[in-house]
Amino acid sequence: MIHRIALLVVLLPLLAAALLLAGCKRQHHEVGLKLPDQAPGQMIGVIDDTSGSFRKHQTKVYAFLLRLLDAYGKNSSPGDRLVISQLSGGGRSILWEGHPRLLRRDFPSAAAFEQFIVTAPGSDPDYSRVYQSFCEMTDYILACPGIESGKSKGAVFLLSDCIENAADSDQWKARLERSLAKFGEKKGIIGIYWCDPDVRADMRRLLNGAGIKNIVETDVLTRPELPMWK
């Protein structure tokens, strides 16, 4: 009996730790904030501007996402990842991550997607951190397994008027330029839509200076032109 009790004393903590570890893995899978262990074929990041008047455009954002799925899904692989982050606020930037096919499962309608976005934690409609959000997403894609080796393809899409109002914007713009230079070396592509005409030239200068294949538009059309990998 004593030996059995001693054995239980040893095994119970180990069993509890194993269950906790399994639970953490399931949570990461459900929340989708963990980079895949295997290199995806395509790593696509979308930055959604949830500030001020842009909140009312989430139906168009949802249609844009579906357009991405149709355009890039032709060469889809099991390891592909789609990442959605918010531009506004000082809270958690990344809101959703998973295989592109799971987007329609999690958000079967534009209304469901809009509800998810407008209730996202940390969102501040008065805060527009363009350069920081752009830089963070670019760095996140660069950190993906396969991008460094060239086995994976990276893309970033910014849906915003690109009007910055953060106090530390100059510092983040300098960091963004360095991140874009690395992204250009990895043959990444970038699309910016809804860009304000007054800042369009500056955004194109940033992208062209980094040697990135890009498209910068001042509107989001029903079927917008998208940059494609060579």
C-alpha positions, 0 to 999 in steps of 0.5 A: 500500500505504501508503495502504491501511495508513493507511486501515486504521489510521483505520477499525479503531478506528471499527469497534471502537467501533461494535461495542462500541456495538452490543453495549452496546445489546443488553446493555441490551435483554437486562438490561432496565434502561433506560427506553424511548425512547418513552413507554409507555402503562402503566408498572407497578412492583412492589416485591417484599419478599425479606426473611426469611420473605417469601422463601417467598411468591414463589409468591404473588408470581408469581400476583399478577404474572400477575393484574396482566398479566390486569387491565392487559393489556386496554389493552396497547400495545407500549411498556408496561413492567413493572419488578420491584425488590427491597425487601431488601438494599443492592445493585441495586434493580431486578431485571427490566424489560421488556414485561409479555408477556415476564414469562411468557417469562422466568419460565414457572413460579412455581419459575423466578421464585422461583429468580430472586428468591432468588438476586438479587444484593445481597439481604439477608434481614435488611434491610428498606428499605421507604421507600427502595425505595418512593421509588426505584420511585416516582421511577423511574416518574416519570422515565419518558417520558410520565408528565410529559406525561400521555401515560403511566399510572403504577402502583406495587405494594408487596408487603410487611408494610411493617415498616421497619428501616433506620437512615435510615428517617426521611430516606427517609420524608420523601423518599417523601412528596415523591415521592408528592405528585408521583405524585399530581399525575400521577394515578398509582395505588398498591396495597399488599398484605401490609401489617402491620395495625399500619402499615396506617393510616400507609401509607394516610395517606401515600397519601391525603395525596398524593391517590393512588387506592390500595388497602392490604390486609393479605393477598394474595388469589387475585384481589385488588382492584386500583386502576384509572386513571380 
